Structures are given as structure tokens and as C-alpha cells.
Amino acid sequence: MITSANYPGGNICCVGKSREEILVSQELRGTSRWWFYWNMQWKNPSDDQISVKFRFANGKVVGPWRPALGKDGRTWRFLGGTGEMSEEFEYTFAPREKVYFAYAFPYQPRDFEHFCRQYPAVERRVLTSSEAGRPVDLLRLGNPQAEYHVFFTARAHACEASASYVLEGTIAALLKQPRVLERYCFHIVPFLDIDGVEAGDQGKDRSPHDHYLDYIPSPVYRSTAALMDYAAAFKGKTAVYIDFHSPYLMNLHPFFVLRRPAGEDPISRLATILEEVTDRNLQTGGIRYEKRYNAEPAGELGDWRYPDTPTGSKFFADCGAVLSTTFEMPYYGPPKVE
């Protein structure tokens, strides 16, 4: 068996092989604590069918529906599983078959390019260049002269690909709402940590801190600094900010991170509407959002739920955004409702 992680988003280390199994591990790279993202390619070089057990040496990082599986690196399905986290999975390779396996459905800049080609009228510009010289995209939808402005960001943590699928769906839905686009102007940064996304990094808890915690007077990262400078021109005019993320491991329910207790947070009205809409969409296979899973403010400075931690939602709230929040979309989605 031949392996590779030398492609956008790739992340794996082959630790060892035996007749019974292949031992692998996710690479943590610049992450300061254990994390779980991996994305690998394997090829059967023989003319025979081969059954292989893959076992991970660094924790239970095979998800409840088993790995995401793709043949072309773009189209994915889950292999199917028990509903529990595991450290191993098995797969039978056809002769000469090449397969991509990943922790969950990946989403790379090339996927976003494919999406954008469907909507050529969307205004795109470069916010800045990343540390590795990659362009950091800024999209704009709606009326530039609008009284109210809305900001969306995603991939402050490079590995959180499910956030990109939600952002893509949000953009597609907005483009079907001309009255909304006339009233608001939307500013969207789809890949804050573009280098980490392409390199296949975890991106979570980078040292000295990651992009999510970089809204400070002297930001470490060029994308965060450029976004803060750009957004300053809309101070007092920004109505909404949403930062799209993915939560930890087996958290299977979408949720907002509140800045105030549930009864006081401006997100409450949006939460009620979203709950009603997703209830109606269950008939067509949609995912249910339930506001009871929202994360209320807690902890102390530095805690991801503490309102004064220097996150994007804190920065945009200080810029006057009435609704400023993080939305977390699970890697796997909640169990199906019967």
C-alpha cells in the first residue's frame, strides 16, 4: 500500500505497517495541544483486492460514521459506522484503487472556487496576502451604499471544514433574496487561515494563539489585521457578525455561542426563527437546530465562551454590531430524527 498527504489539506504520518494493519497518526504541527484532524490518500498498487485495517496511534479520531471517503478528492460520503468514536477502521481496496480518507468532509479553496464559478456576479477582491503569499479572499454581496452591513468569516481554525459548507449554503441562499441584498451589504472572508487550510494543519490552538483569538491591538496574523482595518470603516454601521466554526469531536448539534445569557442575547430572535425553519425542513432531510444547545457565556479571559476573550465576536460587538456571535456546525451532523 502506498500513502500520500502531499495535496491540499493532506495530513497524516505512517507510523508502521504489519501484515494485519497499518498504524497511522494525525500530525499536530504548530498546534499546542492534542487535536484530531487528518486527511490521507492510499493506493493499492497491486492487481489484487486487498483488505486493510487502519489504526490510529494518537487517540480515537475516527468519527461516529467512520471516515469520509472520496475517490477524486472532491466528492465525499461517510463509510458508515456504529455512532461511536473509534481508533480504527477497515476498507477493502479494489485492484489499483486510490482512495482519500478524512476525519470528516474536507473543504478546500478549490471547492470554493467551484462554488464561485456558479455565481460570477459575486464581487471578489483580495483582502490581503497570507504569510505564505496566498490571496485572502474578500467577497461582497448586496448594496455597497446600504445603511447596514453584515460580516461573515470562516476557517479561523483551519481544520473546521463543515463551517465552510454552512457558509457556502448561506451565500447561495442570500443570492436568492434581492430584497435582503438591497437593504444590506455582506462582507465575507471565507478562509481566515488560508495557509493552514491548504497545508492541512489543525489550526486550533496554534502558538502563541490561533486566528480566532487574534483580535488584539497588534494581531499576529496578516488576515486578522487586514480584516480589523477593513471593518473599522464600518464602525457604527455593522448590524451583524457571524464567525462560522465546527465544534469538538462528538458534539453533534449545531449551536450559537452567546455573549449574554439566553434571555438577554440578541441572538435569541434569530435562534427562534432558525429553529422553526429547520423544523419545517426536516421532511426534506435538513438538519435540526435547537436553541437549547446554545453555549452560554462562561469561564474567564481566554475561555472560548467568555465574552471579553479577544475573538471576532468581541471585536465586532465593540464596533457596534447588534448581533455578534459564533455559529458552530458539527462535523457529522446530529442523529437522524425519526
C-alpha positions in Angstrom: 0.0 0.0 0.0 1.2 3.5 -0.9 0.2 6.6 1.0 0.5 10.3 0.5 -0.6 13.6 2.2 1.1 15.7 -0.4 -2.0 17.5 -1.6 -4.1 20.4 -0.4 -5.5 19.6 3.1 -3.4 16.4 3.4 -2.4 15.4 7.0 -1.1 12.0 8.0 2.0 10.2 9.3 2.5 6.5 8.7 3.9 5.1 11.9 4.2 1.4 11.0 2.9 -1.5 9.0 2.3 -5.1 9.7 0.5 -8.0 7.9 -2.6 -7.2 10.0 -2.8 -3.4 10.0 -1.3 0.0 9.1 -0.6 2.2 12.0 -1.0 6.0 11.3 -1.3 9.2 13.2 -2.5 12.7 12.6 0.2 15.5 12.5 -0.3 18.2 15.1 2.4 20.6 13.6 2.0 24.1 15.2 -0.9 23.1 17.4 -0.1 23.4 21.1 -2.3 20.5 22.3 -3.9 17.3 21.0 -6.3 17.7 18.1 -8.0 15.3 15.8 -7.9 16.4 12.1 -6.4 14.0 9.5 -6.8 13.6 5.7 -4.9 10.9 3.8 -4.6 9.2 0.4 -3.9 5.5 0.0 -3.4 3.5 -3.2 -3.5 -0.3 -3.8 -0.6 -0.8 -6.3 -1.4 -4.5 -6.9 -3.8 -6.3 -9.3 -5.4 -8.0 -6.3 -8.2 -6.9 -3.9 -6.7 -6.0 -0.5 -8.5 -5.6 2.8 -6.7 -3.2 5.2 -7.2 -2.2 8.8 -6.1 1.3 9.6 -5.4 2.0 13.3 -4.6 5.5 14.7 -1.8 5.7 17.3 -2.8 9.0 18.8 -6.4 8.8 20.1 -9.9 7.9 18.9 -10.0 10.1 15.8 -12.3 8.0 13.6 -15.7 9.5 13.7 -19.1 8.0 14.5 -20.0 7.4 10.8 -16.4 6.2 10.1 -14.2 8.3 7.8 -15.2 10.4 4.9 -14.3 8.6 1.8 -13.6 10.1 -1.7 -12.3 8.8 -5.0 -11.5 12.2 -6.6 -10.7 14.4 -3.6 -13.9 16.4 -4.1 -16.9 14.1 -3.7 -17.4 12.5 -0.4 -19.5 10.1 1.6 -19.2 8.5 5.0 -18.1 4.9 5.1 -20.8 4.2 7.7 -20.3 3.1 11.3 -21.5 2.5 14.8 -22.2 6.0 16.0 -19.2 5.9 18.4 -15.7 7.4 18.1 -13.0 4.8 17.3 -9.3 4.5 16.7 -9.6 2.2 13.7 -11.5 1.3 10.5 -11.3 -1.2 7.7 -11.5 -0.9 4.0 -11.3 -3.3 1.1 -9.4 -1.8 -1.9 -10.2 -2.9 -5.4 -7.2 -3.6 -7.6 -5.2 -0.4 -8.4 -7.8 1.7 -6.4 -6.8 5.1 -5.0 -8.9 6.4 -2.1 -8.9 9.5 0.0 -9.9 9.1 3.7 -10.6 12.0 6.0 -11.8 12.7 9.5 -14.9 14.4 8.0 -15.8 16.0 4.7 -12.9 18.3 3.7 -13.5 21.7 2.1 -10.6 23.4 0.3 -10.2 26.7 -1.6 -10.7 24.8 -4.9 -14.1 23.8 -3.6 -14.9 27.4 -3.0 -13.6 28.3 -6.5 -16.0 25.7 -8.0 -18.9 27.3 -6.0 -17.9 30.9 -7.0 -17.9 29.9 -10.7 -21.6 29.3 -10.4 -22.1 32.9 -9.3 -19.9 35.1 -11.4 -21.8 38.3 -10.4 -20.4 38.0 -6.8 -17.8 40.7 -6.2 -14.4 39.2 -5.2 -11.3 41.1 -4.1 -8.1 40.3 -2.2 -8.3 41.5 1.4 -4.5 40.8 1.9 -1.9 38.2 1.3 -1.2 35.5 3.8 2.1 34.8 5.4 2.8 32.3 2.6 1.8 34.8 -0.1 -1.7 33.3 -0.8 -4.5 35.7 -1.5 -7.0 36.1 1.3 -10.4 36.4 -0.4 -13.0 39.0 0.5 -16.4 38.7 -1.1 -19.1 41.4 -1.2 -22.8 40.8 -1.8 -25.6 43.3 -1.8 -25.8 47.1 -1.8 -22.5 48.9 -1.0 -24.5 52.0 -0.2 -26.7 50.2 2.3 -27.3 51.7 5.7 -26.5 48.3 7.4 -23.5 46.0 6.9 -23.0 42.3 7.8 -19.7 40.4 8.2 -19.2 36.7 7.9 -15.9 34.8 8.5 -14.9 31.2 8.4 -11.9 28.9 8.9 -10.2 30.8 11.7 -9.4 27.2 12.7 -8.1 25.6 9.5 -9.5 22.1 10.0 -13.1 23.2 10.6 -14.4 22.3 7.2 -18.1 21.9 8.0 -18.2 25.6 8.7 -17.4 26.2 5.0 -20.3 24.2 3.8 -22.7 26.2 6.0 -21.1 29.5 4.8 -21.5 28.3 1.2 -25.2 27.5 1.7 -25.7 30.9 3.4 -24.2 32.7 0.5 -26.3 30.7 -2.0 -29.5 31.5 0.0 -28.7 35.2 0.2 -28.2 35.4 -3.6 -31.9 34.4 -3.9 -33.1 37.2 -1.7 -32.9 40.5 -3.7 -34.8 42.5 -1.1 -32.3 41.5 1.6 -29.4 42.3 -0.8 -30.9 45.8 -1.4 -31.1 46.5 2.3 -27.8 45.1 3.4 -24.2 44.7 2.2 -22.5 41.5 3.2 -18.7 41.3 3.6 -17.4 37.7 3.7 -13.9 36.3 4.4 -14.2 32.5 3.6 -10.7 31.4 4.7 -9.1 33.4 7.5 -6.3 30.8 7.9 -5.8 30.1 4.2 -2.3 28.8 4.7 -3.4 26.3 7.4 -6.3 25.1 5.2 -4.1 24.4 2.2 -1.3 22.9 4.4 -3.7 20.5 6.2 -2.9 22.0 9.6 -5.1 21.6 12.6 -5.1 25.4 13.1 -6.6 25.1 16.5 -4.6 26.4 19.4 -1.6 27.5 17.4 1.3 29.0 19.3 1.2 31.8 20.6 -2.5 31.8 19.7 -4.7 31.0 16.7 -6.6 33.3 14.3 -9.8 33.0 16.5 -8.0 34.8 19.4 -6.1 37.3 17.3 -8.4 40.3 17.6 -5.9 42.3 19.7 -4.2 45.7 19.3 -1.2 44.1 17.4 -2.5 41.0 15.6 -0.1 38.2 14.8 -1.7 37.2 11.5 -2.0 39.3 8.4 -5.6 38.2 7.6 -6.9 39.2 11.0 -5.0 42.6 10.9 -6.4 43.3 7.5 -10.0 42.4 8.4 -9.8 44.7 11.5 -8.6 47.6 9.4 -11.2 47.0 6.7 -14.1 46.6 9.3 -13.1 49.8 11.0 -14.6 51.8 8.1 -18.0 50.3 9.0 -17.9 51.0 12.7 -21.4 52.1 13.8 -22.8 50.7 10.6 -22.3 46.9 11.2 -25.5 45.2 12.2 -24.4 41.5 12.3 -21.2 39.5 12.6 -21.2 35.6 12.4 -18.0 33.6 12.6 -18.6 30.1 11.3 -16.9 27.2 13.1 -17.0 23.5 13.9 -17.0 22.1 17.5 -15.1 19.4 19.3 -15.3 15.8 18.3 -18.7 14.2 19.2 -20.7 17.4 19.6 -23.5 16.5 17.2 -25.8 19.6 17.4 -25.4 23.0 15.8 -25.3 25.9 18.2 -24.6 29.6 18.7 -22.0 30.9 21.2 -23.9 33.6 23.2 -22.3 36.7 24.5 -25.1 37.2 27.1 -27.4 34.8 28.9 -30.0 33.3 26.6 -32.9 35.6 27.6 -30.8 38.7 27.1 -28.7 37.9 24.0 -29.9 39.5 20.7 -29.3 36.1 19.1 -32.5 34.8 20.8 -34.8 36.0 18.0 -32.6 34.6 15.2 -32.4 31.3 17.2 -36.1 31.0 17.4 -36.5 31.7 13.7 -33.8 29.2 12.8 -35.3 26.6 15.0 -38.7 27.0 13.3 -37.2 26.9 9.8 -35.1 23.8 10.4 -38.1 22.0 12.0 -40.0 22.6 8.7 -37.1 21.4 6.6 -36.7 18.0 8.5 -39.1 16.5 5.9 -36.6 17.1 3.2 -33.6 15.8 5.1 -32.5 19.0 6.7 -30.5 19.3 10.0 -32.4 20.4 13.0 -31.1 23.3 15.0 -32.3 23.5 18.6 -31.6 26.6 20.7 -31.3 24.6 23.9 -27.9 23.6 22.7 -26.6 27.1 22.5 -23.4 27.8 24.6 -24.0 30.4 27.2 -21.2 32.8 28.4 -18.9 31.2 31.0 -15.3 30.9 32.2 -12.7 33.6 32.3 -10.5 35.6 29.9 -9.1 33.3 27.3 -12.0 30.8 27.6 -13.8 30.5 24.2 -17.2 31.2 25.9 -16.0 34.3 27.9 -17.5 37.5 26.3 -14.3 39.5 26.7 -11.9 37.0 25.1 -10.4 38.7 22.0 -12.5 36.9 19.4 -14.1 38.3 16.3 -17.5 38.4 18.0 -15.9 40.6 20.7 -14.3 42.9 18.2 -17.4 43.4 16.0 -19.6 43.9 19.1 -17.2 46.7 20.1 -17.7 48.1 16.5 -21.4 48.3 17.2 -22.8 45.1 15.8 -26.1 44.4 17.5 -25.8 40.7 16.9 -22.2 39.3 17.1 -21.7 35.6 17.5 -20.0 32.3 16.6 -22.0 29.6 14.9 -20.8 26.0 15.4 -21.7 23.3 12.8 -20.8 19.7 13.8 -18.5 17.7 11.5 -21.0 14.9 11.3 -24.5 16.4 12.0 -26.9 15.2 14.6 -28.5 11.8 14.7 -31.5 11.5 12.3 -34.9 12.3 13.8 -37.3 9.5 13.3 
